[in-house]
């Protein structure tokens, strides 16, 4: 029973570790990552290089 619980806990932690980022990456690129919010010891950053501007281009009617 303990082995099953340990395996389930390990499987549940895999997706969470996918969002983890190295502190050195954040410190070396202060202009790229913008702090969005901080809540209960968790900080959310925005990668400014991932933002894409979408321009509305209406159709030309003759």
mmCIF file of the C-alpha atoms, coordinates in Angstrom:
data_MODEL
# 
_entry.id   MODEL 
# 
loop_
_atom_site.group_PDB 
_atom_site.id 
_atom_site.type_symbol 
_atom_site.label_atom_id 
_atom_site.label_alt_id 
_atom_site.label_comp_id 
_atom_site.label_asym_id 
_atom_site.label_entity_id 
_atom_site.label_seq_id 
_atom_site.pdbx_PDB_ins_code 
_atom_site.Cartn_x 
_atom_site.Cartn_y 
_atom_site.Cartn_z 
_atom_site.occupancy 
_atom_site.B_iso_or_equiv 
_atom_site.pdbx_formal_charge 
_atom_site.auth_seq_id 
_atom_site.auth_comp_id 
_atom_site.auth_asym_id 
_atom_site.auth_atom_id 
_atom_site.pdbx_PDB_model_num 
ATOM 1  C CA . UNK A 1 1  ? 0.000   0.000  0.000   1.00 0.00 ? 1  UNK A CA 1 
ATOM 2  C CA . UNK A 1 2  ? 2.849   2.377  0.840   1.00 0.00 ? 2  UNK A CA 1 
ATOM 3  C CA . UNK A 1 3  ? 4.512   1.700  -2.504  1.00 0.00 ? 3  UNK A CA 1 
ATOM 4  C CA . UNK A 1 4  ? 1.325   2.571  -4.380  1.00 0.00 ? 4  UNK A CA 1 
ATOM 5  C CA . UNK A 1 5  ? 0.960   5.862  -2.484  1.00 0.00 ? 5  UNK A CA 1 
ATOM 6  C CA . UNK A 1 6  ? 4.595   6.771  -3.114  1.00 0.00 ? 6  UNK A CA 1 
ATOM 7  C CA . UNK A 1 7  ? 4.254   6.018  -6.819  1.00 0.00 ? 7  UNK A CA 1 
ATOM 8  C CA . UNK A 1 8  ? 1.039   8.063  -7.072  1.00 0.00 ? 8  UNK A CA 1 
ATOM 9  C CA . UNK A 1 9  ? 2.672   10.980 -5.261  1.00 0.00 ? 9  UNK A CA 1 
ATOM 10 C CA . UNK A 1 10 ? 5.658   10.833 -7.600  1.00 0.00 ? 10 UNK A CA 1 
ATOM 11 C CA . UNK A 1 11 ? 3.380   10.794 -10.658 1.00 0.00 ? 11 UNK A CA 1 
ATOM 12 C CA . UNK A 1 12 ? 1.441   13.794 -9.345  1.00 0.00 ? 12 UNK A CA 1 
ATOM 13 C CA . UNK A 1 13 ? 4.648   15.783 -8.777  1.00 0.00 ? 13 UNK A CA 1 
ATOM 14 C CA . UNK A 1 14 ? 5.899   15.359 -12.361 1.00 0.00 ? 14 UNK A CA 1 
ATOM 15 C CA . UNK A 1 15 ? 3.589   18.000 -13.938 1.00 0.00 ? 15 UNK A CA 1 
ATOM 16 C CA . UNK A 1 16 ? 4.304   20.461 -11.129 1.00 0.00 ? 16 UNK A CA 1 
ATOM 17 C CA . UNK A 1 17 ? 8.059   20.199 -11.711 1.00 0.00 ? 17 UNK A CA 1 
ATOM 18 C CA . UNK A 1 18 ? 7.518   21.098 -15.378 1.00 0.00 ? 18 UNK A CA 1 
ATOM 19 C CA . UNK A 1 19 ? 6.704   24.665 -14.376 1.00 0.00 ? 19 UNK A CA 1 
ATOM 20 C CA . UNK A 1 20 ? 9.785   25.134 -12.218 1.00 0.00 ? 20 UNK A CA 1 
ATOM 21 C CA . UNK A 1 21 ? 12.393  27.599 -13.472 1.00 0.00 ? 21 UNK A CA 1 
ATOM 22 C CA . UNK A 1 22 ? 15.958  28.154 -12.364 1.00 0.00 ? 22 UNK A CA 1 
ATOM 23 C CA . UNK A 1 23 ? 16.605  31.263 -10.282 1.00 0.00 ? 23 UNK A CA 1 
ATOM 24 C CA . UNK A 1 24 ? 19.769  31.946 -12.270 1.00 0.00 ? 24 UNK A CA 1 
ATOM 25 C CA . UNK A 1 25 ? 17.709  32.219 -15.483 1.00 0.00 ? 25 UNK A CA 1 
ATOM 26 C CA . UNK A 1 26 ? 15.480  34.831 -13.851 1.00 0.00 ? 26 UNK A CA 1 
ATOM 27 C CA . UNK A 1 27 ? 18.430  36.788 -12.447 1.00 0.00 ? 27 UNK A CA 1 
ATOM 28 C CA . UNK A 1 28 ? 20.389  36.730 -15.718 1.00 0.00 ? 28 UNK A CA 1 
ATOM 29 C CA . UNK A 1 29 ? 17.431  37.960 -17.809 1.00 0.00 ? 29 UNK A CA 1 
ATOM 30 C CA . UNK A 1 30 ? 15.721  40.705 -15.759 1.00 0.00 ? 30 UNK A CA 1 
ATOM 31 C CA . UNK A 1 31 ? 14.273  42.429 -18.842 1.00 0.00 ? 31 UNK A CA 1 
ATOM 32 C CA . UNK A 1 32 ? 12.804  39.243 -20.291 1.00 0.00 ? 32 UNK A CA 1 
ATOM 33 C CA . UNK A 1 33 ? 10.834  37.972 -17.277 1.00 0.00 ? 33 UNK A CA 1 
ATOM 34 C CA . UNK A 1 34 ? 8.291   40.265 -15.611 1.00 0.00 ? 34 UNK A CA 1 
ATOM 35 C CA . UNK A 1 35 ? 6.867   39.433 -12.197 1.00 0.00 ? 35 UNK A CA 1 
ATOM 36 C CA . UNK A 1 36 ? 3.085   39.235 -12.436 1.00 0.00 ? 36 UNK A CA 1 
ATOM 37 C CA . UNK A 1 37 ? 2.011   38.159 -8.949  1.00 0.00 ? 37 UNK A CA 1 
ATOM 38 C CA . UNK A 1 38 ? 3.269   36.664 -5.722  1.00 0.00 ? 38 UNK A CA 1 
ATOM 39 C CA . UNK A 1 39 ? 1.027   34.564 -3.519  1.00 0.00 ? 39 UNK A CA 1 
ATOM 40 C CA . UNK A 1 40 ? 1.863   32.242 -0.613  1.00 0.00 ? 40 UNK A CA 1 
ATOM 41 C CA . UNK A 1 41 ? 5.516   31.830 -1.579  1.00 0.00 ? 41 UNK A CA 1 
ATOM 42 C CA . UNK A 1 42 ? 4.732   31.246 -5.261  1.00 0.00 ? 42 UNK A CA 1 
ATOM 43 C CA . UNK A 1 43 ? 5.735   33.891 -7.799  1.00 0.00 ? 43 UNK A CA 1 
ATOM 44 C CA . UNK A 1 44 ? 4.328   34.029 -11.322 1.00 0.00 ? 44 UNK A CA 1 
ATOM 45 C CA . UNK A 1 45 ? 6.492   35.477 -14.095 1.00 0.00 ? 45 UNK A CA 1 
ATOM 46 C CA . UNK A 1 46 ? 5.648   36.445 -17.664 1.00 0.00 ? 46 UNK A CA 1 
ATOM 47 C CA . UNK A 1 47 ? 8.092   35.703 -20.482 1.00 0.00 ? 47 UNK A CA 1 
ATOM 48 C CA . UNK A 1 48 ? 7.952   38.938 -22.477 1.00 0.00 ? 48 UNK A CA 1 
ATOM 49 C CA . UNK A 1 49 ? 9.517   37.228 -25.512 1.00 0.00 ? 49 UNK A CA 1 
ATOM 50 C CA . UNK A 1 50 ? 6.481   34.961 -25.798 1.00 0.00 ? 50 UNK A CA 1 
ATOM 51 C CA . UNK A 1 51 ? 4.026   37.839 -26.283 1.00 0.00 ? 51 UNK A CA 1 
ATOM 52 C CA . UNK A 1 52 ? 2.837   38.213 -29.857 1.00 0.00 ? 52 UNK A CA 1 
ATOM 53 C CA . UNK A 1 53 ? 0.946   41.180 -31.168 1.00 0.00 ? 53 UNK A CA 1 
ATOM 54 C CA . UNK A 1 54 ? -2.101  40.265 -33.202 1.00 0.00 ? 54 UNK A CA 1 
ATOM 55 C CA . UNK A 1 55 ? -3.280  43.000 -35.528 1.00 0.00 ? 55 UNK A CA 1 
ATOM 56 C CA . UNK A 1 56 ? -6.843  43.081 -36.724 1.00 0.00 ? 56 UNK A CA 1 
ATOM 57 C CA . UNK A 1 57 ? -6.750  43.377 -40.483 1.00 0.00 ? 57 UNK A CA 1 
ATOM 58 C CA . UNK A 1 58 ? -10.256 43.975 -41.826 1.00 0.00 ? 58 UNK A CA 1 
ATOM 59 C CA . UNK A 1 59 ? -11.004 42.822 -45.357 1.00 0.00 ? 59 UNK A CA 1 
ATOM 60 C CA . UNK A 1 60 ? -10.729 45.410 -48.123 1.00 0.00 ? 60 UNK A CA 1 
ATOM 61 C CA . UNK A 1 61 ? -14.051 45.943 -49.834 1.00 0.00 ? 61 UNK A CA 1 
ATOM 62 C CA . UNK A 1 62 ? -14.288 47.555 -53.222 1.00 0.00 ? 62 UNK A CA 1 
# 
